[in-house]
Amino acid sequence: MTDSMLRELAVLSRMPEGNIVTGVVRYRREAALERLLNATGEEVYRLQGQVRALDELLKDIKEAPQRLQRTSGSMTTQARQASSIRNPS
């Protein structure tokens, strides 16, 4: 996931609209799980994939602020290290 995507998800996770989106995704996940109970054959694999993808999306939205903070924190640390290498005291 790109930094830009991560920033957008972090912003979305803090907005009321983000709660609405998360609710819709959860609803679709639950609906797919319900259909999975009665699925047969190839449909089982397709629905399992849908549920897994929706789970990953929910996880990405939930964890975006923390991941963004870690990414920007590590980038700051890397920049300081590079600066100290270029300009030793």
DRENPA-3360 file (N, C-alpha, C; in nm, 2 decimals, always signed):
BEGIN
1 = MTDSMLRE = +0.08/-0.12/+0.00/+0.00/+0.00/+0.00/+0.09/+0.12/+0.00 ~ +0.06/+0.22/-0.08/+0.14/+0.34/-0.09/+0.11/+0.43/+0.03 ~ +0.21/+0.52/+0.05/+0.19/+0.62/+0.16/+0.07/+0.70/+0.14 ~ +0.04/+0.74/+0.02/-0.08/+0.82/-0.01/-0.21/+0.74/+0.02 ~ -0.21/+0.62/-0.01/-0.33/+0.54/+0.02/-0.34/+0.53/+0.18 ~ -0.23/+0.51/+0.24/-0.23/+0.50/+0.39/-0.28/+0.62/+0.45 ~ -0.24/+0.74/+0.40/-0.28/+0.87/+0.45/-0.43/+0.88/+0.43 ~ -0.48/+0.85/+0.31/-0.63/+0.86/+0.29/-0.71/+0.77/+0.38;
9 = LAVLSRMP = -0.66/+0.65/+0.40/-0.73/+0.56/+0.49/-0.73/+0.61/+0.64 ~ -0.61/+0.67/+0.68/-0.60/+0.72/+0.81/-0.70/+0.84/+0.83 ~ -0.71/+0.92/+0.73/-0.81/+1.03/+0.74/-0.95/+0.98/+0.74 ~ -0.98/+0.88/+0.65/-1.11/+0.82/+0.65/-1.15/+0.76/+0.78 ~ -1.06/+0.69/+0.84/-1.09/+0.62/+0.97/-1.13/+0.72/+1.08 ~ -1.09/+0.85/+1.07/-1.12/+0.94/+1.17/-1.25/+1.02/+1.14 ~ -1.31/+1.01/+1.03/-1.42/+1.08/+0.98/-1.55/+1.01/+1.01 ~ -1.66/+1.08/+1.03/-1.79/+1.01/+1.04/-1.82/+0.93/+0.92;
17 = EGNIVTGV = -1.78/+0.98/+0.80/-1.81/+0.90/+0.68/-1.73/+0.77/+0.68 ~ -1.62/+0.77/+0.75/-1.54/+0.65/+0.76/-1.61/+0.54/+0.84 ~ -1.69/+0.59/+0.94/-1.77/+0.49/+1.02/-1.88/+0.43/+0.93 ~ -1.93/+0.52/+0.84/-2.04/+0.47/+0.75/-1.98/+0.36/+0.66 ~ -1.87/+0.40/+0.60/-1.80/+0.30/+0.50/-1.77/+0.17/+0.58 ~ -1.71/+0.18/+0.70/-1.68/+0.06/+0.77/-1.80/-0.02/+0.80 ~ -1.91/+0.05/+0.83/-2.04/-0.03/+0.86/-2.09/-0.10/+0.73 ~ -2.08/-0.04/+0.62/-2.12/-0.10/+0.49/-2.03/-0.22/+0.46;
25 = VRYRREAA = -1.90/-0.21/+0.48/-1.81/-0.32/+0.46/-1.84/-0.43/+0.55 ~ -1.87/-0.40/+0.68/-1.90/-0.51/+0.78/-2.03/-0.58/+0.74 ~ -2.13/-0.50/+0.69/-2.26/-0.56/+0.65/-2.24/-0.65/+0.53 ~ -2.16/-0.61/+0.44/-2.13/-0.70/+0.32/-2.05/-0.82/+0.36 ~ -1.96/-0.81/+0.46/-1.89/-0.92/+0.51/-1.98/-1.02/+0.57 ~ -2.07/-0.97/+0.66/-2.17/-1.06/+0.72/-2.26/-1.13/+0.62 ~ -2.30/-1.05/+0.52/-2.39/-1.11/+0.42/-2.31/-1.22/+0.34 ~ -2.19/-1.20/+0.31/-2.11/-1.31/+0.25/-2.09/-1.43/+0.34;
33 = LERLLNAT = -2.07/-1.40/+0.47/-2.06/-1.52/+0.56/-2.19/-1.60/+0.57 ~ -2.30/-1.53/+0.56/-2.43/-1.59/+0.57/-2.45/-1.68/+0.44 ~ -2.41/-1.62/+0.32/-2.42/-1.70/+0.20/-2.33/-1.82/+0.20 ~ -2.22/-1.80/+0.27/-2.11/-1.91/+0.27/-2.17/-2.03/+0.34 ~ -2.25/-2.01/+0.44/-2.31/-2.13/+0.51/-2.38/-2.22/+0.42 ~ -2.44/-2.17/+0.32/-2.52/-2.26/+0.23/-2.45/-2.28/+0.09 ~ -2.33/-2.23/+0.08/-2.26/-2.24/-0.05/-2.21/-2.38/-0.08 ~ -2.20/-2.41/-0.21/-2.14/-2.54/-0.25/-2.04/-2.52/-0.36;
41 = GEEVYRLQ = -1.95/-2.61/-0.38/-1.86/-2.61/-0.49/-1.77/-2.48/-0.50 ~ -1.76/-2.43/-0.62/-1.67/-2.32/-0.65/-1.72/-2.19/-0.57 ~ -1.85/-2.18/-0.54/-1.90/-2.07/-0.47/-1.84/-2.05/-0.33 ~ -1.80/-2.16/-0.27/-1.74/-2.16/-0.14/-1.61/-2.08/-0.15 ~ -1.53/-2.11/-0.25/-1.40/-2.05/-0.26/-1.41/-1.90/-0.29 ~ -1.51/-1.87/-0.38/-1.53/-1.73/-0.41/-1.58/-1.65/-0.29 ~ -1.67/-1.70/-0.21/-1.72/-1.63/-0.09/-1.61/-1.62/+0.01 ~ -1.53/-1.73/+0.03/-1.42/-1.72/+0.12/-1.32/-1.61/+0.08;
49 = GQVRALDE = -1.30/-1.59/-0.04/-1.21/-1.49/-0.09/-1.27/-1.35/-0.07 ~ -1.40/-1.34/-0.09/-1.47/-1.21/-0.06/-1.45/-1.17/+0.09 ~ -1.48/-1.27/+0.18/-1.47/-1.24/+0.32/-1.33/-1.20/+0.36 ~ -1.24/-1.27/+0.31/-1.10/-1.24/+0.34/-1.06/-1.10/+0.29 ~ -1.10/-1.07/+0.17/-1.07/-0.93/+0.12/-1.14/-0.82/+0.20 ~ -1.26/-0.85/+0.24/-1.33/-0.75/+0.32/-1.26/-0.74/+0.46 ~ -1.22/-0.85/+0.52/-1.15/-0.85/+0.64/-1.02/-0.77/+0.63 ~ -0.95/-0.78/+0.52/-0.82/-0.71/+0.50/-0.85/-0.56/+0.49;
57 = LLKDIKEA = -0.96/-0.52/+0.42/-0.99/-0.38/+0.41/-1.03/-0.32/+0.54 ~ -1.11/-0.39/+0.62/-1.14/-0.34/+0.76/-1.02/-0.33/+0.84 ~ -0.93/-0.42/+0.83/-0.80/-0.42/+0.91/-0.72/-0.30/+0.86 ~ -0.71/-0.28/+0.73/-0.63/-0.16/+0.68/-0.69/-0.03/+0.73 ~ -0.82/-0.02/+0.72/-0.88/+0.11/+0.77/-0.86/+0.13/+0.92 ~ -0.87/+0.02/+1.00/-0.85/+0.03/+1.14/-0.71/+0.07/+1.18 ~ -0.61/+0.00/+1.11/-0.47/+0.02/+1.15/-0.40/+0.13/+1.07 ~ -0.47/+0.20/+0.98/-0.40/+0.30/+0.90/-0.33/+0.41/+0.98;
65 = PQRLQRTS = -0.40/+0.47/+1.09/-0.34/+0.57/+1.16/-0.21/+0.53/+1.23 ~ -0.21/+0.41/+1.29/-0.09/+0.36/+1.35/+0.02/+0.33/+1.25 ~ -0.01/+0.27/+1.14/+0.08/+0.23/+1.04/+0.15/+0.36/+0.98 ~ +0.06/+0.46/+0.96/+0.11/+0.59/+0.91/+0.21/+0.65/+1.01 ~ +0.17/+0.65/+1.13/+0.26/+0.70/+1.24/+0.39/+0.63/+1.24 ~ +0.39/+0.50/+1.23/+0.52/+0.42/+1.23/+0.60/+0.45/+1.11 ~ +0.53/+0.46/+0.99/+0.60/+0.49/+0.87/+0.67/+0.63/+0.87 ~ +0.59/+0.73/+0.92/+0.65/+0.87/+0.92/+0.76/+0.87/+1.03;
73 = GSMTTQAR = +0.74/+0.80/+1.14/+0.84/+0.80/+1.24/+0.97/+0.73/+1.20 ~ +0.96/+0.62/+1.12/+1.08/+0.56/+1.07/+1.15/+0.64/+0.96 ~ +1.06/+0.71/+0.88/+1.12/+0.80/+0.78/+1.20/+0.91/+0.85 ~ +1.15/+0.97/+0.96/+1.22/+1.07/+1.03/+1.35/+1.02/+1.08 ~ +1.35/+0.90/+1.14/+1.47/+0.84/+1.19/+1.57/+0.82/+1.08 ~ +1.52/+0.77/+0.97/+1.61/+0.74/+0.86/+1.68/+0.88/+0.81 ~ +1.60/+0.98/+0.81/+1.65/+1.11/+0.76/+1.75/+1.16/+0.86 ~ +1.73/+1.15/+0.99/+1.83/+1.19/+1.09/+1.96/+1.11/+1.07;
81 = QASSIRNP = +1.94/+0.98/+1.05/+2.06/+0.89/+1.04/+2.14/+0.94/+0.91 ~ +2.07/+0.96/+0.80/+2.14/+1.00/+0.68/+2.21/+1.14/+0.70 ~ +2.14/+1.23/+0.77/+2.20/+1.36/+0.80/+2.32/+1.35/+0.88 ~ +2.32/+1.26/+0.98/+2.44/+1.24/+1.07/+2.56/+1.18/+1.00 ~ +2.52/+1.10/+0.90/+2.63/+1.03/+0.82/+2.70/+1.14/+0.73 ~ +2.61/+1.22/+0.67/+2.67/+1.33/+0.58/+2.74/+1.44/+0.66 ~ +2.69/+1.47/+0.77/+2.75/+1.58/+0.85/+2.79/+1.53/+0.99 ~ +2.90/+1.45/+1.00/+2.94/+1.40/+1.13/+2.99/+1.52/+1.21;
89 = S = +2.97/+1.51/+1.34/+3.01/+1.61/+1.44/+3.15/+1.61/+1.47;
% end
